[in-house]
């Protein structure tokens, strides 16, 4: 089983759509895929969350959600506010490892890299699983600073960054976005390996699955 963790430079940068795109691309290459979302916040019991959105866009994948909290907050804060126990690093890593029937397992974090998923951050989970991390970045102003901070945090923890993916590339990019696309590899030392068009999360499955493999740099794949 190959593991890949997905984080973002902040919240609402497109992590779930990128996770779906990675899943769709792997499935197009003939691989089986599992997707884990350790902690889902802001969704009531029984309501469709991020994993349902991944399935809607990418098609059939095995999914696993370990905890769900109703308030749209950081998972540790949301857990404490509703009286639920925090996820532990040991139980989360064990649950991810148990998804051993898939060729590729994707683990989507919450918010940015250092948001507490429970008693731990995604950096801690990446180290525990010895897995690389894809960083989803915004296109516009601020992304150079946020992306470099995120990559440096991974490097300082000894975790490999597998690449940057721009989570929502505008149909008509402004000067800042165009410059950022060029500058991101220079300032972070990490390649931009994918660019997802803005609004792709609203597409139907057929269109999404057909297009997703083309959003990633030829020769790069999620299961490397």
N, C-alpha and C positions, 0 to 999 in steps of 0.2 A: 504494500500500500504506500502510495506517495501522499505526503501531507503538504498542504499549503495554507497558510493563514492569511486572512485579508483584514487590513486595518485601513483607517483613513487619517488624513491630516486633521480632520475635525468631524463633526456630525454633518449629515446632509450633503456629503460630497459624492455619493453614488455607490457606496460599498455594496449594497444589495444587488443593484443592477450589474455591477462588475462581477460579483460572485455568480450571478446567473449567466453572464457572458462567458466566464471561465468554464462553468459547468456545460453550457451549450457547445462550446468549442471542443471540450474534451469528449463529449458524447459524439460529436461529429467525427472525431478521430477514432471512434470505436471503443472508447473507454467507458467503464461504468463509474458512476460518480455518487458520492455521499456528501451531504452538506450538514454541518453542525452549526447551530446558533446557540452558544451556551446560555446566554441570558437575553430574553426579549422583554423590552419595557414599553409601556404606553399602550398595551393591547390587553383587552379583557379576556378571560378564559373563554375558549370556544371561537374567538374571532380569528380571522386569518392574519398571520404575521409575516415577517420577512421570509420565512421558509416557504410559505404558501406562494409568495410572490416569485421566489426562485423557481418553484415548480411550474407556475403559470407561464413563465417566460422561457425556461430551458427545457421543459418536458420532464419525464419521470426520472427522479433522483431519490435516493434514500435520504431521509432527513431525520435530524435529532435536535430537539430543544430540551435543555435541562431545567430551565427555570423561567417563569414568566411573572412579571410584576405589572400592576395596572397603571401606575403613574409614569409619565414620560420623563424619567430622570436617569441619572447614572445608575447602573444596576445595583451597586452596593447601597446607595442612598435609597433607591426604590425598595430594596429588600428590607432594610431596617425600618422604613416607614410603614410597611404592611406586616411587619412582624415575622417575616420568613427568614430562615437561616441563609447566610451567605454561602455561595458556592465555594468549594475549596479547590485548590490547585490539583490535589491528588485525585479527587473524584472526577474532575473535569477531564484531566489527562487520561484517566482510565476509560472514561466514556468515549473519548475520541479514538483511543487505540482499539476499542471494541468494535469500531466500524471497519472491520478488516475484510469485508466482502467486496469492497469497491477498489477499483484501480487508483482512483484519486479521491481524496477526502479534503474538502474545503472547510475551513473554520472561519466564520465571520465574527469579528469582534463587535464592540459597541462603541460608538463615538470615535474618539481619537485613540492613539496608541496607549496612553497611560491612564485611560479611564479604568476604574476598578470594575472588572467583570464580576467579582465576588471578593474573596480575600486576596486577589491577585490581579495583575494586568495581563494584557495580551503578550507583552514581552516575557513575562514569567512563563506563560504557557508555551510560547515558542521555544524557550530554552529547555523547558521540561520535555517537550516533544522532539527537540532537535530538528525543528522545521523552519524553512524560510518564510519570509513575510512579503506579500505584495502590498504596496502603499498606494491607496487611491487618493488622488490629489484634485483640487479644483483647478480651473483654467485661468481664473482672473487674478487681479491684484491680491497680494498677500500669500500666494501659493508658494513662492520661492522660499520665504522665511519658514512657513509651516512645514514644507516638504523637507527642507534641510534639517530643521529641528528633529523631525520624525526619523529621518535616516540616521542622524547622529546618535539619537537615543538607541536605535537598533544596534549600530556599530559598537557603541560603548558597552552594550550588554552581550556582545559577541554573537549577535543574531544576523544572519545574512538577509539582506534585502534583495528579493528576486526581481524587482523592477518597480517602476512607477506606472500607474495607469491613470490617465485623466478621465475622471468619472462622468463628465458632461461637457462635451466639446460643442460650443455654440455653432449654429448654422452660419452665422455671420460673425466670426471672431473679431474682436477689436485688437488694437495694437498691443495692448498688454498681454492678451491671450497668445497672440502670435509670438511675441518675444519670449513669454514664459515657456512655450513649447520648446523653443531652442535653448533657453537658459537652464531649464530644470536639470538636464544631465550635467551641465557644467558646474552648477553650484552644489549638487548632491553627490556627484560621482556615480550616479545610478542611471541606467537607461530608461527612457520612456518606452515601455514595451507594449502599450495599448492606449487607444483613444476611443472612447465610447461617445457616440453622438448624443447631444442633449435630447431628452424626450424619448429615448429608446425604451425606457421603462413603461411607456404607455402603448407600446406596439403589441400586436397579437403574436402568439407563439411562432407561427410559421415564418413571419417576417423576421422576428428576432433570431430564431435559430439559423435561418439562412444567412443572415448578415454577420452574426457574432464572430465567426472565425476570422473574418476580414478586418476586425478591429485591432488585432494583435500583430506585432511585427513578425513577418515571415521568419521562420527558424526559431522563434521563441515559443515555448508552449508551457502551459500551467503544470505539466507533469514532469518537467526536467528535473 
